[in-house]
Amino acid sequence: MLRLDALRATQVERDPFEYLIVKNFVDHEKLKGVLADYPAVPGPGSHPPVGLNISGHFKELIDELLGPSFQNIVEEKFDVDLTDRPTMYTVRGFCRARDGKIHTDSKTKIITVLLYMNDDSWESSTGRLRLLRNDSDLENYVAEVEPAGGTLLIFKRSDNSWHGHHPFEGKRRAVQLNWVIDQSVVDGEQGRHGFSSAIKRLFQPALSWRQRA
């Protein structure tokens, strides 16, 4: 399902921080099945797998992302030992206008993986993630990641791994996977996202977001 050969062939960029981008990382034909089985999320924000229907082709995708082959390539590319480092992942379905503010990711994260799960192309001029040279200017970027279906971004978290995007509101699917420093990070983050997800189920039904997307 994952085009690991394309990942192996992709060079890591090191200016201004370490990252790589692989378009069409998910086999095009298999992507259709993944999108068909993409779990329904109750609204914007990040949602942990607990409480979501992780099944079918989508589960197969997640299993490959969490597998040793993918981890081995990430370790090699970013010269990092991820042995015994826990992983966590969240699922996003929708974006709010206030999302996308410039940030670096928390210091508890070692590697961030973003795999976009939208259609083949991204028509909007906004919502495209930009990798930045500073913490204040979205126009001072080194790369712009189109969140089209199957696009992969991996970066090593650092004090200058700035990224963000111009405001976008609507459907914007993505899976975020992180290797983190220890299990307490997983417990805390997944618990926080899980509580938020439960609240959204009560007060912000997914149907309203589907209608707006």
Backbone torsions as a table, in degrees:
resi	resn	phi	psi	omega
1	MET	NA	-42.9	178.8
2	LEU	-92.3	136.7	-179.2
3	ARG	-86.6	76.6	-176.5
4	LEU	-64.4	-28.5	177.9
5	ASP	-64.0	-38.0	177.8
6	ALA	-66.9	-37.8	177.3
7	LEU	-64.7	-44.4	179.3
8	ARG	-60.2	-33.5	-176.0
9	ALA	-84.2	-5.7	-176.2
10	THR	-92.1	129.9	-179.0
11	GLN	-81.0	141.8	174.6
12	VAL	-78.1	127.7	173.8
13	GLU	-85.9	145.4	-174.6
14	ARG	-123.1	7.7	179.2
15	ASP	-120.0	117.7	2.7
16	PRO	-93.8	-3.6	173.5
17	PHE	-147.6	173.0	-173.5
18	GLU	-82.0	122.6	179.3
19	TYR	-156.2	163.7	170.4
20	LEU	-148.0	154.1	-179.0
21	ILE	-130.2	130.8	176.9
22	VAL	-126.2	115.1	174.9
23	LYS	-79.4	150.4	177.9
24	ASN	54.3	42.2	-178.9
25	PHE	-68.5	-28.1	175.7
26	VAL	-94.5	131.4	177.5
27	ASP	-49.1	129.9	-170.7
28	HIS	-58.1	-45.3	-178.8
29	GLU	-67.4	-37.6	-179.0
30	LYS	-75.1	-23.9	177.9
31	LEU	-60.1	-35.3	179.9
32	LYS	-59.0	-42.9	178.7
33	GLY	-67.5	-37.9	178.3
34	VAL	-62.1	-46.0	-179.6
35	LEU	-64.4	-35.6	178.1
36	ALA	-65.0	-31.8	-178.3
37	ASP	-100.6	10.1	-179.3
38	TYR	-61.8	130.7	-175.5
39	PRO	-66.7	145.5	174.1
40	ALA	-74.1	128.0	177.3
41	VAL	-109.7	149.7	-171.5
42	PRO	-78.8	-2.3	-179.0
43	GLY	164.1	-167.2	-178.9
44	PRO	-70.7	173.0	-178.7
45	GLY	93.8	-179.4	-178.4
46	SER	-96.0	135.6	-176.9
47	HIS	-124.7	125.2	177.0
48	PRO	-71.0	162.3	-177.5
49	PRO	-63.2	-28.5	177.8
50	VAL	-62.6	123.7	-179.2
51	GLY	97.6	-9.5	177.2
52	LEU	-106.8	157.9	178.2
53	ASN	-89.5	90.5	179.2
54	ILE	-92.0	100.8	-173.0
55	SER	-152.8	175.3	174.3
56	GLY	58.9	-142.3	-177.6
57	HIS	-64.8	-30.0	178.1
58	PHE	-64.8	-42.6	177.5
59	LYS	-62.3	-39.0	177.8
60	GLU	-60.1	-41.0	177.7
61	LEU	-61.2	-48.7	-179.3
62	ILE	-61.3	-41.6	179.5
63	ASP	-60.2	-37.9	178.3
64	GLU	-70.0	-39.1	178.0
65	LEU	-63.0	-34.4	-178.7
66	LEU	-88.2	0.1	-176.1
67	GLY	-81.5	165.7	-176.1
68	PRO	-66.5	-31.8	-177.6
69	SER	-63.6	-45.7	178.6
70	PHE	-65.0	-44.5	179.9
71	GLN	-61.2	-41.7	-178.9
72	ASN	-60.4	-40.2	179.9
73	ILE	-68.8	-41.0	178.4
74	VAL	-61.0	-43.7	178.9
75	GLU	-59.5	-44.6	-178.5
76	GLU	-66.3	-45.1	-176.4
77	LYS	-64.8	-40.4	-173.2
78	PHE	-105.7	9.7	175.9
79	ASP	49.7	54.4	-177.5
80	VAL	-137.8	141.9	177.8
81	ASP	-96.1	113.2	-178.4
82	LEU	-102.2	12.4	177.4
83	THR	-58.2	129.5	179.0
84	ASP	65.1	9.3	173.5
85	ARG	-86.6	125.9	-178.3
86	PRO	-69.2	157.7	174.8
87	THR	-117.4	156.5	171.3
88	MET	-147.9	152.0	176.5
89	TYR	-140.8	153.4	176.2
90	THR	-132.1	160.7	-177.5
91	VAL	-120.6	133.5	176.6
92	ARG	-118.4	144.8	178.7
93	GLY	-123.7	-28.6	-174.4
94	PHE	-139.7	155.0	-178.7
95	CYS	-120.3	140.2	174.1
96	ARG	-98.9	159.9	179.6
97	ALA	-61.2	-27.1	-178.2
98	ARG	-87.7	-4.1	177.9
99	ASP	-76.5	164.9	174.0
100	GLY	90.8	9.7	179.1
101	LYS	-63.7	148.3	-175.8
102	ILE	-62.5	132.1	178.3
103	HIS	-159.8	174.0	-178.8
104	THR	-111.4	-9.4	-164.5
105	ASP	80.1	155.8	-174.7
106	SER	-72.1	157.2	-178.7
107	LYS	-67.8	-13.5	178.7
108	THR	-77.7	-11.4	-179.7
109	LYS	-95.5	140.6	-180.0
110	ILE	-101.0	-52.6	179.5
111	ILE	-128.5	136.3	173.8
112	THR	-113.6	131.9	175.8
113	VAL	-119.3	127.5	174.1
114	LEU	-120.3	123.6	178.2
115	LEU	-121.6	114.4	-174.5
116	TYR	-84.4	139.8	-171.8
117	MET	-125.1	42.0	-179.7
118	ASN	-99.9	-164.8	178.8
119	ASP	-71.0	178.9	-175.2
120	ASP	-61.7	-29.1	178.9
121	SER	-135.0	159.1	-178.7
122	TRP	-115.1	108.3	-172.0
123	GLU	-77.0	-30.0	-175.8
124	SER	-72.5	145.5	175.8
125	SER	-80.1	-12.7	178.0
126	THR	-107.9	172.7	-179.0
127	GLY	79.6	5.5	178.0
128	ARG	-91.6	119.5	-175.1
129	LEU	-68.0	131.7	178.9
130	ARG	-112.8	135.0	175.2
131	LEU	-94.9	123.3	-161.1
132	LEU	-114.3	160.1	177.0
133	ARG	-91.2	-14.1	179.9
134	ASN	-151.6	-177.1	-173.5
135	ASP	-98.5	13.8	-172.2
136	SER	-138.3	-11.1	-171.4
137	ASP	-128.7	106.0	179.3
138	LEU	-68.9	-15.6	179.5
139	GLU	-86.9	-11.6	179.7
140	ASN	-97.9	75.1	-173.6
141	TYR	-122.5	155.0	179.9
142	VAL	-101.1	-21.1	179.2
143	ALA	-156.8	148.4	176.2
144	GLU	-123.4	125.5	-174.7
145	VAL	-101.2	113.3	175.6
146	GLU	-74.1	122.1	-176.2
147	PRO	-79.8	44.1	177.8
148	ALA	-73.3	160.0	-176.8
149	GLY	-57.8	128.6	176.5
150	GLY	88.5	-0.3	178.2
151	THR	-77.1	133.3	-178.2
152	LEU	-113.7	134.1	170.3
153	LEU	-126.2	130.3	172.8
154	ILE	-127.6	136.1	173.1
155	PHE	-144.5	153.7	175.2
156	LYS	-88.7	124.4	-179.5
157	ARG	-65.2	135.4	177.1
158	SER	-149.4	176.1	179.9
159	ASP	-69.9	-11.3	178.5
160	ASN	-124.3	23.3	179.4
161	SER	-84.0	58.1	-176.3
162	TRP	-70.8	137.0	176.1
163	HIS	-156.8	155.7	-179.8
164	GLY	179.0	-179.5	178.1
165	HIS	-150.6	160.0	176.0
166	HIS	-66.6	150.8	-175.2
167	PRO	-55.7	136.1	176.1
168	PHE	-143.4	141.8	178.0
169	GLU	-130.3	125.1	179.9
170	GLY	143.0	-163.3	-178.0
171	LYS	-70.7	126.0	179.1
172	ARG	-153.8	93.4	-173.6
173	ARG	-87.5	138.5	176.9
174	ALA	-160.3	148.1	170.2
175	VAL	-108.0	129.4	174.9
176	GLN	-112.9	125.1	178.4
177	LEU	-118.2	135.8	177.8
178	ASN	-132.0	141.2	160.5
179	TRP	-93.3	132.3	-174.3
180	VAL	-125.1	173.0	-170.3
181	ILE	-72.7	-35.2	178.6
182	ASP	-160.7	173.8	-173.5
183	GLN	-65.9	-27.8	-179.2
184	SER	-62.4	-29.9	177.2
185	VAL	-66.4	-44.8	178.9
186	VAL	-60.1	-48.5	-177.6
187	ASP	-60.2	-44.1	-178.4
188	GLY	-69.0	-47.6	-176.9
189	GLU	-68.1	-45.5	-178.6
190	GLN	-66.6	-35.4	176.4
191	GLY	-66.0	-42.0	179.4
192	ARG	-64.4	-48.2	179.5
193	HIS	-65.7	-35.5	-180.0
194	GLY	-65.4	-40.1	178.0
195	PHE	-64.7	-44.2	178.8
196	SER	-61.5	-42.1	-179.9
197	SER	-62.9	-40.6	179.6
198	ALA	-65.0	-40.3	178.5
199	ILE	-63.3	-41.3	179.6
200	LYS	-64.2	-34.0	177.7
201	ARG	-63.0	-32.9	-178.2
202	LEU	-78.1	-39.8	-169.1
203	PHE	-115.1	-9.3	-176.9
204	GLN	-140.7	77.8	-175.9
205	PRO	-56.6	144.1	-178.5
206	ALA	-61.2	-29.2	-176.7
207	LEU	-56.9	-39.7	-178.5
208	SER	-63.6	-36.1	179.3
209	TRP	-73.4	-37.6	177.5
210	ARG	-62.8	-36.3	179.5
211	GLN	-68.2	-31.9	-178.2
212	ARG	-82.1	-24.2	-172.8
213	ALA	-72.1	NA	NA
